Amino acid sequence: MQLPPQQRVRPMVAADLERVLAWRNHPEVRRYMYTQHEIPLDEHTRWFDKASKNPERHLLVYERASTPLGFINIHQIAPGGIGDWGFYAAPDAPKGTGRLLGQAALQYAFIEAGLHKICGQALAYNERSIRFHRSLGFLQEGLLRHQHFDGQHHHDVVCFGLLANEWHPND
């Protein structure tokens, strides 16, 4: 499957730092992250400098009609093409952007990066992310009970997996 010409994923570059940080720090994005504090630019820059030099990490920006609309982080976490992903759409992105971002990210992961499996996690209260993973074909592989502590409460974490041969790019 080829992405339509008006959409693509591309490597994140230093010029994207402030935009991606603004998305990440938006309250509607931040509330579903493991790290929920507002991230300062210097911390974000240090993370980018380190992560962008790691050949097992793919830091990507999703664009439609040359407009950046989301961020994708794919990290090969184990030998044999096992990767983990995280992502978010810009808070003001048009409706439907998340699904298109997900499809583009999976195409990148399985075709361009050649991964065998993508793993994802969602905090159990993030019902939208859970539905999203299932809609893309991910299977729930586990539930980590009280795995995440946000400083006040423990939360379950739902674990998902999608194999390259289970991926249906045209769904």
C-alpha positions as CSV (number, residue, x, y, z in Angstrom):
1,M,0.0,0.0,0.0
2,Q,1.3,3.4,-0.9
3,L,0.2,6.5,1.1
4,P,-1.8,9.0,-0.9
5,P,0.5,11.7,-2.2
6,Q,-1.0,14.3,0.1
7,Q,0.1,12.4,3.3
8,R,3.4,11.1,4.5
9,V,5.6,10.4,7.5
10,R,9.0,12.0,7.6
11,P,11.9,12.1,10.1
12,M,11.5,14.6,12.9
13,V,14.1,17.4,12.7
14,A,15.2,20.0,15.2
15,A,13.0,22.6,13.5
16,D,10.0,20.5,14.7
17,L,10.9,20.6,18.4
18,E,8.8,23.5,19.5
19,R,5.7,22.3,17.5
20,V,5.9,18.7,18.8
21,L,6.5,19.9,22.3
22,A,3.4,22.2,22.2
23,W,1.3,19.2,21.1
24,R,2.9,16.9,23.8
25,N,2.3,19.5,26.5
26,H,-1.4,20.2,25.5
27,P,-3.6,19.0,28.5
28,E,-5.6,16.6,26.3
29,V,-2.5,14.8,25.1
30,R,-0.5,15.0,28.4
31,R,-3.3,13.5,30.5
32,Y,-2.8,10.1,28.7
33,M,1.0,10.0,29.0
34,Y,3.0,8.1,31.6
35,T,4.9,11.4,32.2
36,Q,2.2,14.0,32.8
37,H,4.3,17.1,33.8
38,E,4.6,20.0,31.4
39,I,7.9,19.4,29.7
40,P,10.2,22.4,29.3
41,L,12.0,23.0,26.0
42,D,15.5,22.2,27.4
43,E,14.3,18.8,28.6
44,H,12.6,18.1,25.3
45,T,15.7,19.2,23.4
46,R,18.0,16.8,25.5
47,W,15.5,14.0,24.8
48,F,15.5,14.7,21.1
49,D,19.3,15.0,20.9
50,K,19.7,11.6,22.5
51,A,16.8,9.7,20.9
52,S,17.5,11.0,17.4
53,K,21.0,9.5,17.5
54,N,19.7,6.0,18.5
55,P,19.4,3.9,15.3
56,E,16.7,1.8,16.9
57,R,14.4,4.8,17.3
58,H,12.3,6.3,14.5
59,L,11.1,9.8,15.4
60,L,8.5,10.8,12.8
61,V,6.2,13.6,11.9
62,Y,2.9,12.8,10.2
63,E,2.0,15.4,7.5
64,R,-1.1,15.8,5.3
65,A,-0.9,18.4,2.4
66,S,2.5,19.4,3.8
67,T,0.9,20.4,7.2
68,P,2.4,18.7,10.3
69,L,-0.4,17.0,12.2
70,G,1.1,14.4,14.5
71,F,4.1,12.7,16.0
72,I,5.1,9.0,16.0
73,N,7.9,7.3,18.0
74,I,8.7,3.8,16.9
75,H,11.4,2.1,19.0
76,Q,12.9,-1.4,18.2
77,I,13.0,-2.9,21.6
78,A,14.1,-6.5,21.0
79,P,15.9,-8.5,18.3
80,G,13.9,-10.0,15.5
81,G,12.1,-6.8,14.6
82,I,10.0,-6.2,17.8
83,G,9.0,-2.6,18.2
84,D,7.1,-0.4,20.5
85,W,5.2,2.7,19.4
86,G,3.8,5.9,20.8
87,F,2.0,8.7,18.9
88,Y,-0.3,11.7,19.2
89,A,-2.1,13.9,16.8
90,A,-1.9,17.6,17.0
91,P,-4.7,18.7,19.4
92,D,-6.3,20.9,16.6
93,A,-5.9,18.3,13.9
94,P,-9.0,17.6,11.7
95,K,-11.3,14.7,12.7
96,G,-10.0,11.4,11.3
97,T,-6.3,12.4,11.5
98,G,-5.5,9.8,14.2
99,R,-6.6,7.0,12.0
100,L,-4.7,8.2,9.1
101,L,-1.6,8.8,11.3
102,G,-1.9,5.2,12.6
103,Q,-2.2,3.7,9.2
104,A,0.8,5.7,8.0
105,A,2.8,4.7,11.0
106,L,2.1,1.0,10.6
107,Q,3.1,1.2,6.9
108,Y,6.3,2.8,7.9
109,A,6.9,0.3,10.7
110,F,6.2,-2.8,8.6
111,I,7.4,-1.7,5.2
112,E,10.1,0.8,5.6
113,A,11.5,-0.2,9.0
114,G,10.9,-3.9,8.3
115,L,9.6,-4.7,11.8
116,H,7.9,-8.0,12.6
117,K,5.7,-6.8,15.5
118,I,4.5,-3.5,16.9
119,C,3.6,-3.3,20.6
120,G,1.5,-0.6,22.1
121,Q,0.2,0.3,25.6
122,A,-2.6,2.4,26.8
123,L,-3.6,3.5,30.3
124,A,-6.8,1.6,31.0
125,Y,-8.8,4.9,31.4
126,N,-7.8,5.9,27.9
127,E,-10.7,4.2,26.2
128,R,-10.2,6.1,23.0
129,S,-6.7,4.7,22.6
130,I,-7.9,1.2,23.4
131,R,-10.6,1.4,20.7
132,F,-8.0,2.9,18.3
133,H,-5.6,0.0,18.7
134,R,-8.4,-2.5,18.2
135,S,-9.7,-0.7,15.1
136,L,-6.2,-1.0,13.5
137,G,-6.1,-4.7,14.1
138,F,-4.1,-4.9,17.3
139,L,-4.9,-7.7,19.7
140,Q,-4.9,-7.2,23.5
141,E,-2.0,-9.3,24.8
142,G,-2.2,-8.5,28.4
143,L,-3.3,-6.3,31.3
144,L,-0.7,-5.0,33.7
145,R,-2.6,-4.4,36.9
146,H,-1.8,-1.2,38.8
147,Q,1.4,-0.9,36.6
148,H,1.4,2.9,36.4
149,F,1.4,5.3,39.4
150,D,0.7,8.9,38.5
151,G,1.7,10.3,41.9
152,Q,-1.8,9.8,43.3
153,H,-3.3,6.7,41.9
154,H,-2.3,3.4,40.4
155,H,-3.6,2.6,36.9
156,D,-3.8,-0.6,34.9
157,V,-2.0,-0.7,31.6
158,V,-3.5,-2.5,28.6
159,C,-0.9,-4.1,26.3
160,F,-1.5,-4.6,22.5
161,G,0.4,-6.3,19.7
162,L,0.1,-6.5,15.9
163,L,2.2,-8.8,13.7
164,A,3.2,-7.7,10.2
165,N,1.3,-10.7,8.7
166,E,-1.9,-9.6,10.6
167,W,-1.7,-6.0,9.3
168,H,-4.3,-5.1,6.7
169,P,-3.2,-1.9,5.1
170,N,-6.4,-1.2,3.3
171,D,-8.7,-1.4,6.4
